Amino acid sequence: MKTKLLTAFAAIVLTTGALAQSVDVNIKGEKFDPFWSKCVGAGRANEALRTSWMEQMALIKEHCGFEYVRFHGLFHDDMYIYFPGKDGSVTYNWQYVDDVFDRLLDIGVKPFVELGFFPKAMAAENSKVQFASGWRANISLDRNNFGKWHDLVKNFTKHCVDRYGIEEVMTWYFEVWNEPNLNPGFFDGTKSDYFRLYKEAALAVKSVDTRLRVGGPSTSNFVADKRYEGEIYDHKKSLFYKDDVINQQEWESPWMKEFLEYCTKENLPIDFVTTHPYPTDYALDPESGRSRGATRYVDSTKDDIMWLRNLLAKSKYPDAEIHLTEWSTSPNSRDCMHDHLPPAAYIMKVNLDCIGLTNSLSYWTFTDIFEEKGGGETIFHGGFGMINFQGIIKPSFHAYRMLNQLGDEKLFYSEPLFVSRSSKTDKIVAVAYNYPKEYEMTVPKAGDCGRYMENVSPKSLNLELRGLKPFAVFEIETLDNEHANVIRDYETMGKPHSPSRKQIAFLKEKGKATKKEMVKADANGILMVSRQIAPWSCVLIREL
């Protein structure tokens, strides 16, 4: 089908309460970057040594198309990289890291390299640890060891280039640390300490080859108060905004302004910036003790990206890429909503709304093989993953799988419908979703996991695709409360604590079981699709 250079046509007609969209598939499309499939997150490097982790990574790659994966703990003691000698020498051992990177590259996934944490021999004495209930990450900085940190990063980078070649490693990203503003948390040091840590790492990476990409500051989260304006997180300045006022505030990425200023002053490279725009407020409510309980409105992620874009445009680094290296509906790995249907519609809406604004928005995480808080208490425990520990697919997986099938040319977008065309095949692929109008906030809270279908409205989809080949065949695939929402099947099963092999096999099939139907265009090349989209549902309309 040869593309015609027509003026964009996407007539929108109001009809008896329903919205009708008519799209000529031969219009000139608008090219876009499918940034949603750029990167995805995982727990820690050592977990990637497990067969099931790598099998799930291969599954995610096949169906969702992710190019990169990011995880913590590359320099953690359980990767056995650092052996100091009594004479002050250091032996570096990369065989565990090599095994992870080799296997990832074999399945077509590149590492989005997070540089951290400290080997214990490099950390401060009596180092504080993060994830004490799971794996123990050394996060305490010894200010006498900046040189050792520089040497570690340099030797690691050089090893990667020697092993995989400069052309390959030039396609990677080297991100310095994770969420250093969280103290206590991921970094036992000051803001200035992190900036020096970044300086040494950035110079170390560039000393191997100036074409390699380095960035930071990997901060969490966006905030609307002054808790991070000093050298260390000041709890006295943490303000807890309840839902009725939370969206009346102005939100900023912690340390980002100061980070850009520091790098400008020190003439340091920044090839990309990273931060984590979870749509929540982390602050502690001093009256109730409640934390991480307030959610911002559904468009907050787009607002945060726009804030960051505007900041970069005014800085010395206007061309730096933007990589949002963690993002989800909430930052809690025990939030039951991660196992349910609503995140799928949220994922689809936010990603489509943010086309052209960022280089990646990395979902945290692809798997429930994730042990910051230790292992999950049950097979569905609110883990971050799109796939649970046993390999059962959750609805969030389908959202990314559907997005991954879109073409690279946008023909039409107005919520709830996005229509695309592939520049390679000329095939038409559309998605539709129902993020209910009753929810201005980011998906229901954890306490509403059993009630998200209450008091929500369907949406009407009346779509006419014109200019197709006569009798073109399409598949319509639906993810909804009854299809591939596997937590319902688990609950119907009685929520067995340790399901049998037969029960696991059954749930795996149910997790895949979206509703599928075939339709055809008429002799004039027109396809009509008219239906109600149930709340939180996602629909894929794909030309075969």
C-alpha positions in Angstrom: 0.0 0.0 0.0 1.7 3.2 -1.1 1.4 6.0 1.3 -0.3 9.1 -0.1 0.7 12.6 1.0 -2.7 13.7 2.1 -3.6 16.2 4.7 -4.2 14.6 8.0 -7.7 13.4 8.3 -9.2 12.1 11.5 -12.8 13.4 11.7 -14.3 13.2 15.1 -18.1 13.2 15.2 -20.3 13.3 18.3 -23.2 10.8 17.9 -25.8 10.1 20.5 -23.4 10.1 23.4 -20.7 8.1 21.7 -17.5 9.3 20.1 -17.0 8.2 16.4 -13.5 8.2 14.9 -13.0 8.0 11.2 -9.4 7.5 10.1 -8.1 7.3 6.6 -5.1 4.9 6.8 -3.4 6.5 3.8 -2.7 9.8 5.4 0.9 10.9 6.0 1.8 9.6 9.4 3.9 11.2 12.1 7.0 9.2 12.9 7.6 8.5 16.6 10.0 6.6 18.8 8.5 3.7 20.7 10.3 4.7 23.9 8.2 2.3 26.1 10.2 -0.6 24.8 13.6 1.0 25.4 14.3 -0.2 28.9 12.8 -2.2 31.8 14.0 -2.7 35.3 14.9 -5.7 37.5 16.0 -6.2 41.1 19.7 -7.0 41.3 22.5 -8.4 39.2 22.9 -11.7 41.1 19.2 -12.6 40.4 20.0 -12.6 36.7 22.2 -15.7 37.3 19.0 -17.7 37.9 17.6 -19.8 35.1 14.0 -18.6 35.7 15.1 -14.9 35.7 16.8 -15.3 32.3 13.9 -17.3 30.9 11.5 -14.5 31.9 13.8 -11.9 30.4 13.8 -13.8 27.1 10.0 -13.9 27.2 9.8 -10.2 27.9 12.2 -9.5 25.0 10.2 -11.7 22.6 6.8 -10.2 23.3 7.5 -6.7 24.7 10.6 -5.8 22.7 12.7 -4.3 25.5 16.2 -3.3 24.3 17.8 -2.7 27.7 17.5 -3.9 31.3 18.7 -2.1 34.4 19.3 -3.6 37.8 21.1 -2.8 41.1 24.1 -4.4 42.8 26.5 -4.8 39.9 29.4 -4.3 42.3 27.7 -6.0 45.2 29.6 -8.6 47.2 27.5 -11.5 45.8 29.0 -10.7 42.3 32.5 -11.3 43.7 34.3 -8.6 41.7 36.7 -7.1 44.2 39.7 -8.8 45.9 42.1 -6.4 47.7 45.6 -7.7 48.5 47.6 -7.2 51.6 50.0 -5.1 49.7 47.3 -2.6 48.6 46.8 -4.2 45.1 43.4 -5.1 43.9 42.4 -8.1 41.8 39.2 -7.6 39.8 37.1 -10.7 39.0 34.4 -10.2 36.3 33.3 -13.7 35.6 29.9 -13.3 37.4 29.2 -10.1 35.6 30.4 -11.6 32.3 27.9 -14.5 32.7 25.0 -12.1 33.2 26.0 -9.8 30.3 26.8 -12.7 27.9 23.4 -14.3 28.5 21.6 -10.9 28.1 23.3 -10.1 24.8 22.6 -13.6 23.5 18.9 -13.0 23.8 19.2 -9.5 22.3 19.0 -7.3 25.5 21.7 -4.8 26.4 22.7 -3.8 29.9 21.6 -0.3 31.1 24.6 -0.3 33.5 23.9 1.0 37.0 27.3 1.6 38.7 26.8 0.6 42.3 27.0 -0.3 45.1 30.3 -0.5 47.0 32.1 -3.8 47.5 32.4 -4.1 51.3 36.2 -3.8 51.1 35.7 -0.3 49.6 32.8 0.9 51.8 33.2 2.7 55.1 33.9 0.7 58.2 30.7 -0.6 59.8 28.9 0.3 56.5 25.2 0.8 56.6 23.3 -1.6 54.4 20.2 -1.3 52.4 17.7 -4.2 52.0 18.7 -5.8 55.3 15.6 -8.0 55.2 16.6 -9.2 51.7 20.1 -8.7 50.3 22.6 -6.5 52.0 23.9 -3.6 49.9 26.9 -1.6 51.2 26.0 2.0 50.8 28.3 3.9 53.1 30.9 6.1 51.5 34.5 6.2 52.7 35.7 9.6 51.6 39.3 8.3 51.4 38.3 5.8 48.7 37.3 8.1 45.8 40.4 7.0 44.0 39.5 3.3 44.5 36.0 4.0 43.2 37.5 5.7 40.1 39.8 2.7 39.5 36.9 0.2 40.0 34.8 2.0 37.4 37.6 2.4 35.0 38.7 -1.2 35.2 35.1 -2.4 34.8 34.6 -0.2 31.8 37.8 -1.2 30.1 36.9 -4.9 30.7 33.6 -4.4 29.0 35.2 -2.8 26.0 37.9 -5.5 25.8 35.3 -8.2 26.0 32.4 -6.9 23.9 34.2 -4.3 21.6 33.9 -0.6 21.6 31.1 -0.5 18.9 28.9 -2.6 21.2 29.7 -0.8 24.5 29.1 2.6 22.8 25.5 1.6 22.6 25.3 1.1 26.4 24.5 3.6 29.1 26.5 4.0 32.3 24.4 5.4 35.1 26.1 6.4 38.3 24.4 4.9 41.4 20.8 4.6 42.4 18.6 7.1 44.3 21.5 8.7 46.2 19.1 11.3 47.7 17.5 8.7 49.8 19.6 8.8 53.0 18.8 6.6 54.9 18.2 4.4 52.0 20.5 3.9 49.0 23.4 6.2 49.8 25.1 6.9 53.2 26.7 10.2 52.2 25.9 13.8 51.4 24.7 15.5 48.2 28.3 16.8 47.7 29.6 13.3 48.2 27.4 12.0 45.4 28.5 14.7 43.1 32.1 13.8 43.7 31.2 10.1 43.2 29.6 11.0 39.9 32.7 13.1 38.9 35.1 10.2 39.5 32.8 7.7 37.7 32.2 9.9 34.7 35.9 10.7 34.2 36.7 7.0 34.6 34.2 5.9 31.9 35.4 8.7 29.6 39.0 7.8 30.2 38.4 4.5 28.4 36.7 6.1 25.5 35.2 9.6 25.3 32.4 8.2 23.1 30.9 6.1 25.9 27.8 7.5 27.5 27.5 8.4 31.2 24.8 10.1 33.2 22.9 10.5 36.5 21.9 11.5 39.2 19.3 8.7 39.3 17.3 10.5 42.0 14.0 9.5 43.5 11.2 10.9 43.5 9.7 14.2 42.4 8.8 16.3 45.4 7.0 19.5 46.2 8.8 20.6 49.3 12.4 21.4 50.5 13.3 18.0 52.0 16.3 17.6 49.7 17.6 21.2 49.4 20.4 20.5 52.0 23.2 18.0 52.0 21.1 15.3 53.5 17.4 14.4 53.4 15.8 16.7 56.1 12.7 14.9 57.5 11.6 18.1 59.2 11.0 19.7 55.8 9.0 16.8 54.5 5.4 17.8 53.9 2.7 15.2 53.4 0.1 16.3 50.9 -3.3 14.6 51.1 -5.2 13.7 47.9 -7.3 16.8 48.0 -4.3 19.2 47.7 -1.5 17.0 46.3 -2.0 18.2 42.7 -2.0 21.9 43.6 1.8 21.8 44.3 4.8 22.3 42.0 6.9 19.2 41.8 10.6 19.0 41.0 13.3 16.2 40.7 15.6 16.2 43.7 19.1 17.4 43.2 18.6 17.8 39.5 19.2 21.6 39.3 22.3 21.4 41.6 23.6 18.4 39.7 23.5 20.3 36.4 25.1 23.3 38.0 27.9 21.2 39.6 28.7 19.4 36.3 28.7 22.8 34.5 31.1 24.2 37.1 33.4 21.1 36.9 33.0 20.8 33.1 31.9 17.2 33.5 30.1 15.2 30.8 26.4 14.4 31.0 25.2 12.4 28.1 21.9 11.6 29.7 20.0 12.5 32.9 18.1 10.0 35.0 15.4 10.3 37.7 12.4 8.3 38.9 9.0 9.9 38.6 6.8 7.6 40.6 3.4 9.3 40.7 3.3 9.3 44.5 4.4 11.4 47.5 7.1 9.8 49.6 6.9 12.2 52.5 6.1 11.2 56.0 2.9 12.5 57.5 4.0 13.4 61.1 0.5 13.2 62.5 -0.5 9.8 61.3 2.9 8.3 60.5 1.5 7.4 57.1 4.0 7.4 54.3 4.0 6.6 50.5 0.2 6.8 50.7 -0.7 9.7 48.6 -1.0 9.4 44.8 -0.8 12.3 42.3 -3.2 12.7 39.4 -2.9 10.5 36.3 -1.1 13.1 34.2 1.7 13.8 36.8 4.3 11.8 34.9 3.9 13.9 31.8 4.1 17.1 34.0 7.3 15.8 35.5 8.9 15.1 32.1 8.0 18.5 30.9 9.6 20.1 34.0 12.8 18.1 33.3 12.8 19.0 29.6 12.4 22.7 30.4 15.2 22.6 32.9 17.6 20.9 30.5 16.7 23.3 27.7 18.0 26.2 29.9 21.2 24.3 31.0 24.6 23.6 29.5 23.2 20.2 28.5 20.1 20.8 26.3 20.9 17.8 24.1 21.2 15.3 27.0 18.9 12.3 26.7 16.2 11.7 29.3 15.9 8.3 30.8 13.4 7.7 33.6 15.1 4.6 34.9 12.3 3.6 37.3 8.6 4.1 37.0 5.4 2.3 38.1 2.1 2.9 39.7 3.7 2.9 43.1 7.2 2.4 44.7 5.9 -0.4 47.0 6.8 -4.0 46.2 3.9 -5.1 48.4 1.2 -3.2 46.6 -1.5 -5.7 45.6 -2.6 -3.4 42.7 0.5 -4.5 40.8 -1.1 -7.9 40.4 -4.5 -6.5 39.1 -5.9 -5.0 35.9 -5.8 -1.2 36.4 -2.0 -0.8 35.9 -2.4 -2.0 32.3 -4.7 0.9 31.3 -2.4 3.3 33.2 0.7 2.1 31.4 -1.0 2.4 28.1 -2.3 5.9 28.8 0.8 7.4 30.2 3.1 6.1 27.5 0.9 7.2 24.7 0.5 10.6 26.3 4.3 11.0 26.5 5.3 10.2 23.0 8.1 12.4 21.9 8.9 13.7 25.4 11.5 11.2 26.7 14.0 8.6 25.6 12.8 5.9 28.0 10.3 5.3 30.8 11.5 2.2 32.4 8.9 0.1 34.1 10.0 -1.2 37.5 10.2 -4.2 37.2 9.7 -7.0 34.6 9.7 -9.9 37.2 8.7 -10.7 40.8 12.1 -12.4 41.2 13.0 -9.4 43.3 14.2 -9.6 46.9 14.8 -6.1 48.3 12.2 -7.0 51.0 13.0 -10.7 50.8 11.0 -13.2 49.0 7.3 -12.8 48.5 4.9 -14.3 51.1 2.6 -15.7 48.4 2.8 -16.3 44.7 0.8 -13.0 44.2 2.0 -10.5 46.9 1.9 -7.2 45.1 5.4 -7.5 43.6 6.5 -5.0 41.0 6.9 -7.6 38.2 4.9 -8.0 35.0 5.5 -11.7 35.5 5.3 -13.4 38.9 7.9 -15.7 40.4 6.4 -18.8 38.8 6.3 -17.2 35.3 2.6 -16.3 35.4 1.8 -13.2 33.2 0.1 -10.3 34.8 -2.1 -7.7 33.0 0.8 -5.1 32.9 2.7 -7.6 30.6 -0.1 -7.4 28.1 -0.1 -3.6 28.1 3.6 -3.6 27.0 3.0 -6.4 24.6 0.2 -4.5 22.9 2.2 -1.3 22.8 5.1 -3.2 21.3 3.0 -4.2 18.3 2.2 -0.6 17.2 3.7 0.7 14.1 6.2 3.6 14.0 3.9 6.2 12.4 1.1 7.8 14.3 -2.1 8.3 12.3 -4.4 9.4 15.1 -4.5 9.7 18.8 -7.3 10.9 21.0 -8.1 9.0 24.2 -9.1 6.2 24.2 -7.8 5.4 20.7 -4.4 5.4 19.1 -4.0 4.3 15.4 -0.6 3.6 13.9 1.0 2.3 10.7 4.3 0.4 10.2 6.6 2.1 7.8 8.1 -1.3 7.0 5.0 -3.3 6.3 2.2 -0.7 5.8 0.1 -2.7 8.3 -2.3 -0.9 10.5 -2.3 -1.4 14.3 -4.5 0.4 16.8 -4.9 0.2 20.5 -7.7 1.5 22.7 -8.0 1.6 26.5 -10.4 2.7 29.2 -8.8 4.7 32.0 -12.1 5.5 33.7 -13.1 9.1 33.9 -14.0 8.6 37.5 -10.3 8.2 38.4 -8.3 11.5 38.2 -5.6 9.9 40.4 -3.1 7.3 39.5 -5.0 4.0 39.6 -6.9 2.8 42.7 -4.9 2.4 45.9 -3.8 -0.9 47.4 -6.8 -0.9 49.7 -9.1 -0.9 46.7 -7.7 -4.1 45.0 -11.1 -5.8 45.4 -13.2 -2.8 44.4 -11.7 -1.2 41.3 -14.7 -2.3 39.2 -17.1 -0.4 41.4 -18.6 3.0 40.3 -16.6 3.2 37.0 -17.9 3.7 33.5 -17.4 2.0 30.2 -16.3 4.0 27.1 -17.7 3.8 23.6 -15.4 2.9 20.8 -16.8 3.6 17.3 -14.0 3.3 14.8 -14.0 3.5 11.1 -10.8 2.7 9.2 -10.9 3.8 5.6 -8.5 3.1 2.7 -7.7 -0.5 3.6 -7.3 -3.3 1.1 -10.6 -4.9 0.3 -11.5 -7.6 2.8 -8.3 -6.9 4.9 -8.3 -9.2 7.9 -7.8 -7.9 11.5 -7.5 -9.5 14.9 -9.2 -7.8 17.8 -7.7 -8.8 21.2 -9.1 -7.7 24.5 -7.6 -7.6 28.0 -10.3 -7.0 30.5 -11.6 -8.1 33.9 -12.6 -11.5 32.7 -9.8 -12.2 30.2 -6.1 -12.5 31.2 -6.7 -10.8 34.5 -5.1 -13.9 36.2 -5.5 -12.8 39.8 -9.2 -13.4 39.5 -8.6 -17.0 38.4 -6.2 -17.4 41.3 -8.8 -16.1 43.7 -11.5 -18.4 42.2 -9.1 -21.2 42.8 -9.2 -20.4 46.4 -5.8 -18.6 46.5 -3.7 -21.7 47.4 -0.6 -20.8 49.2 1.5 -23.3 47.3 -0.3 -24.2 44.1 0.4 -27.6 42.6 2.2 -28.0 39.3 -1.1 -28.5 37.6 -2.6 -25.4 39.1 0.5 -23.3 38.1 0.2 -24.6 34.5 -3.5 -23.7 34.5 -2.8 -20.1 35.8 0.0 -19.7 33.2 -2.6 -20.4 30.5 -5.1 -18.1 32.0 -2.6 -15.3 32.2 -2.2 -15.5 28.4 -5.9 -15.9 27.7 -6.9 -12.6 26.2 -10.1 -12.6 24.2 -9.5 -12.8 20.4 -11.8 -12.4 17.4 -11.3 -11.9 13.7 -13.0 -9.2 11.6 -12.7 -8.2 7.9 -12.9 -4.9 6.1 -15.6 -4.7 3.4 -15.2 -4.7 -0.3 -14.5 -0.9 -0.2 -11.7 -1.3 2.2 -13.6 0.0 5.2 -13.5 -1.6 8.7 -16.1 -0.6 11.3 -15.4 -1.5 15.0 -18.2 -0.5 17.4 -18.2 -1.7 21.0 -18.2 -0.7 24.7 -14.7 -0.9 26.3 -15.1 -2.0 29.9 -13.3 -0.1 32.7 -9.5 -0.7 32.8 -9.6 -2.7 29.6 -7.0 -2.6 26.8 -7.8 -3.5 23.2 -5.4 -4.3 20.3 -6.7 -4.1 16.7 -4.1 -5.5 14.4 -4.0 -6.0 10.7 -2.9 -9.5 9.8 
